[in-house]
Amino acid sequence: MASDTPNDPLDRMLQAIAGQDRLKLVARVDGDPNGYPRFMTAFPESDPSEQADPLDSRDELVSRRLMEARRQKAVLAREASGGANDGLVMSQTVAVTRLLDLVSTSRIDFETRSHPEPRHARHLASIWEVGLSATVRATLMSMDGRPVLVAVPADRKIDALGVRARTGASTISVLRGDRGVGRVGWEGMEGQPGALPCVPEMFGASLLIDPELTDAGPIVVGLGGGQSLRCDGMQFAEALGARVIRCVGRTRLLPQGGMVDDPPH
């Protein structure tokens, strides 16, 4: 995401990251001449955790930190435009409009479609005629009392214990799931349970997205109300300021029904 602000410190940092082998990102809260409420700087430093894990290459480390820098930049952009929801639940129309505005202003190539309301994420995949691994299945969860929307491929199940460990949450529970995996959270709601929209601001939630989606290339994202979009998974995560962590376990759902367990990582 390019900034319209000249000499944007975040843009300078992003350029520096691409040219450095090892960087440490440091968040600041003091002001700066361009008026940002906070920004991140980068400087070369040896990270002990890198030495502890010889399987991590320099390119992978730089890529992860570049992703985090872009996520922070997207968060700052949302805050500057009044976009931080702070738990505020928005109507579907407003939330979807804001999401599409974010995707559009992020200069992402995307396609939207209108269609019958999908019954679940598998149905959404069939509407687009794409694989389950390239279709988002969203689940609304509570982590330490805060709403978090978790996005995984439609052929995967969430590893709740793994998510809790990776996020550091003390308590975690499902508030509302995709109809394809149950009716949790739909009791008393109008209409039939269906594919949960992957629109965080509808629920006043933050967004977690599994790296299988960010690495998948184009993905299909349900927006609710018979709308969906298709765009690059990594760019979608960056535009929405999502946190990318592994959310899935070993279970993989098969297109024809049933499931298998993938080998351990």
N, C-alpha and C positions, 0 to 999 in steps of 0.2 A: 504494500500500500504506500504510494507516494504521498508526501505531504505538500500542501500548498504554501506552507510557511517556509520562507527562505532560511537557510542555515539551521534547519530543524535538527536539534541534537540527537533525536532518535534516528533520523535518517543517516546522520554521520556515523552513529554507532553501528547501524545495520551494514553500512559500507565497510566499516572497520572489521566487523565480524567475518565477512567474506574473505578478508585478506590475512586473518590471523590463524595460527595453528591452535593456540590455547587461550581462552578468554574466561574471565570471571565477570558475571553480570551483577551489578550492585544497584539496588533500588535506593533512590533518594527522595526525601520529602520536602526539601527546601526548594524555594522558587527558582526560576531561571528567567533570563531576559525575554524569552519568547512567550512567557505567561503560562507555561505548563504547571499544573499543580504538583507534579513530580515527574521525574524522568529517570532513565537508567543509563549508566555509563558502562564502558567496557575497558578492561585493561588486561594485558597478558599476565597469566599466573599459572603456575603448576598446581593442578588439583590432585590432592592425595587420593581421592576416590578413583581417579583415572588409573593410578598406579596399582590400585587394589584390584582392578578388573582388567586384565590384559586383553580380554575379548573385545573391548570397546576401542574402535579405531578413532584417530583424530577427526576424520571426516564425519563420523557419526556424532561425536561430541559437539563439533561445530554446528552440525545440522540441527541438533536438539536445542542448542542455545539460540540459534537463529530463529527457530520456531517460537521459543519463549519470548524473544525480543519482539517478534511480530505480534504475538498475542498481547503483550503489554501495550504495544502501540495501538492495537485495535481497541483495547479497554480505554486508553486515554482518549481516543477519538470519540468513543461513545459518551464518555463523561463530558468532553468539551461540548458536545451537542445535546447535552441533557439526557444521554442515553443510559446512564447507570440506573438500573431498575430498583436496586436496594430492596428486593423482595416484593415490589409492587406488581400485582397481577393485572394484566392488561386484557382488553377484549381481543378476541381472535382477529378481528378486522384490523385493529390498530397494530397488534403485535406482528401480524404477517406483513403489513405494509412497511413497518420499520425494518423487519428482517430483509425484505426485498430491496429496500433503500440501501441497507448496509452492503448487501451483495453487489448491487449495481454500482455504488460509489467506490467499491473496492476494485473496480475494473476487472471483474471476473466474467468469463464467458459462461452464460447459463441459459437454460431453456426452461420455460414454465408450461404446464399443461393443466387444463380443466377436464375433469372426468367424473364418473360416478364415485361416490364416497367409498374408498377402499375398506374392506371388511377387516383387514389386518395387513401387516407389512408384506406378507407373501403375496397377497392380492395386488398390492401396489407394484411389486416387482413384475407381476404378470401383465399389468396394465401397460407398463413401459417396455415389456418384453426384454428385461435384463435379468441377470442372475441375482440370487438372494444375497450373495456376498457384496454386491454393488448397490444394495438397497438398505436404507437406514431403518432400524427398529428402535424406537424411543421408549424409555421407561422413566416415569417420574418417581424419584426416590427422596427420602428424607435422610439427611446425614447430620447428626447432632442437631436435629430440629430445623435444619435449613433445606429448602427444596433444591434438588439437583436433577437435571435432566440428563440421563445417560444414554448415549447413542452407540449402538453396536450394529454389526451386519445382521440382516434378517435371518441368516442361518446360524446365528450364535446365541448362546445364553449368557447372561451376566454372572460372573463369579463374584457374588456379594462379599465373601470373606476376603478375596483378593483386593477388591475395590476398597473395602474398609482399611485394610493394611496399607495400601498405597496412598490413600488420602489422609490417613491418620485419624479417621473418624472413630469416635467411641461407640456410637450407635448408628445403625443403618437399617432402613426398612423400605418396602415398596409402597408408594402411595397410589399409583395408577399404572397399569401395564398395558401392553398391546393386546388386543383381543385374541391374537394368535397364541398367546401363552396364558390366557386366563381372563377372569372378569374382575380382578382386584381393582378396587377404586372406582368402579363404574356404577355401583349400586345407587339408585335414586337419581341418576342423571337422565336427562331427556335423550331420546333416540337410542339406537343400538350401539353397544361397544364396538369400536373399530380400531383403525390404525392411529395410535397416539401421535399427534403432530409434533414434529421436532422443532418447536418454536418456543425457546426458553421463556420469553417475556409473557407468554400466555399464562405461565405458572409462577412468575416472579422468581425464576430459577436461574442458576448458573448452568453451564454446559460442560459435561465430560464427554469426550469422544475417543473411541478406541482407535489405535494406530492401524488396525486392519482397514478402517475406512479412509484414513488420511493417506494410506499407501495404495488405495484401490484405483486411483484415477477418478473418472467421473462416477458420482454416486447419485442416487435418487433420494430426495428428501420430501417426506409428506408434510404438508402445511395445514391440513384439515380443510373442511368445507369443499371437498372435491378439487383441491389444488395441490400441486406438487412442483418441484423444480429438480433439475439435474445440473450439477456443476462439479468441479474438481473438489475432491474430499479435503485435501490439505488447504486449499484456498477458502473453502467453506468454514473450516475450523478457525483459520486466521481471521476472517472477516467478523466472526462472532466472538472472538476472544476466548475460544474454548480451551480447556485444559486437556491435553492429549495424554492419556495414561491407558495402560492395558486394563480392560474391563471384562474381558471374556475368559471363560474357562476352556476346557478341552472339548466340551460337547459341541458337535456340529450337526445341525438339523439338515436332513436330506430333502431335496426338492420333491421326491416321490413319497415322502413320509418316513418316519422313523428317524434314528439318529446314530451317530458313531462318535467315538472318542478319538481325538487326534493324539499323536504321540506327545509325550512331555516335551516342553521347550528345553 
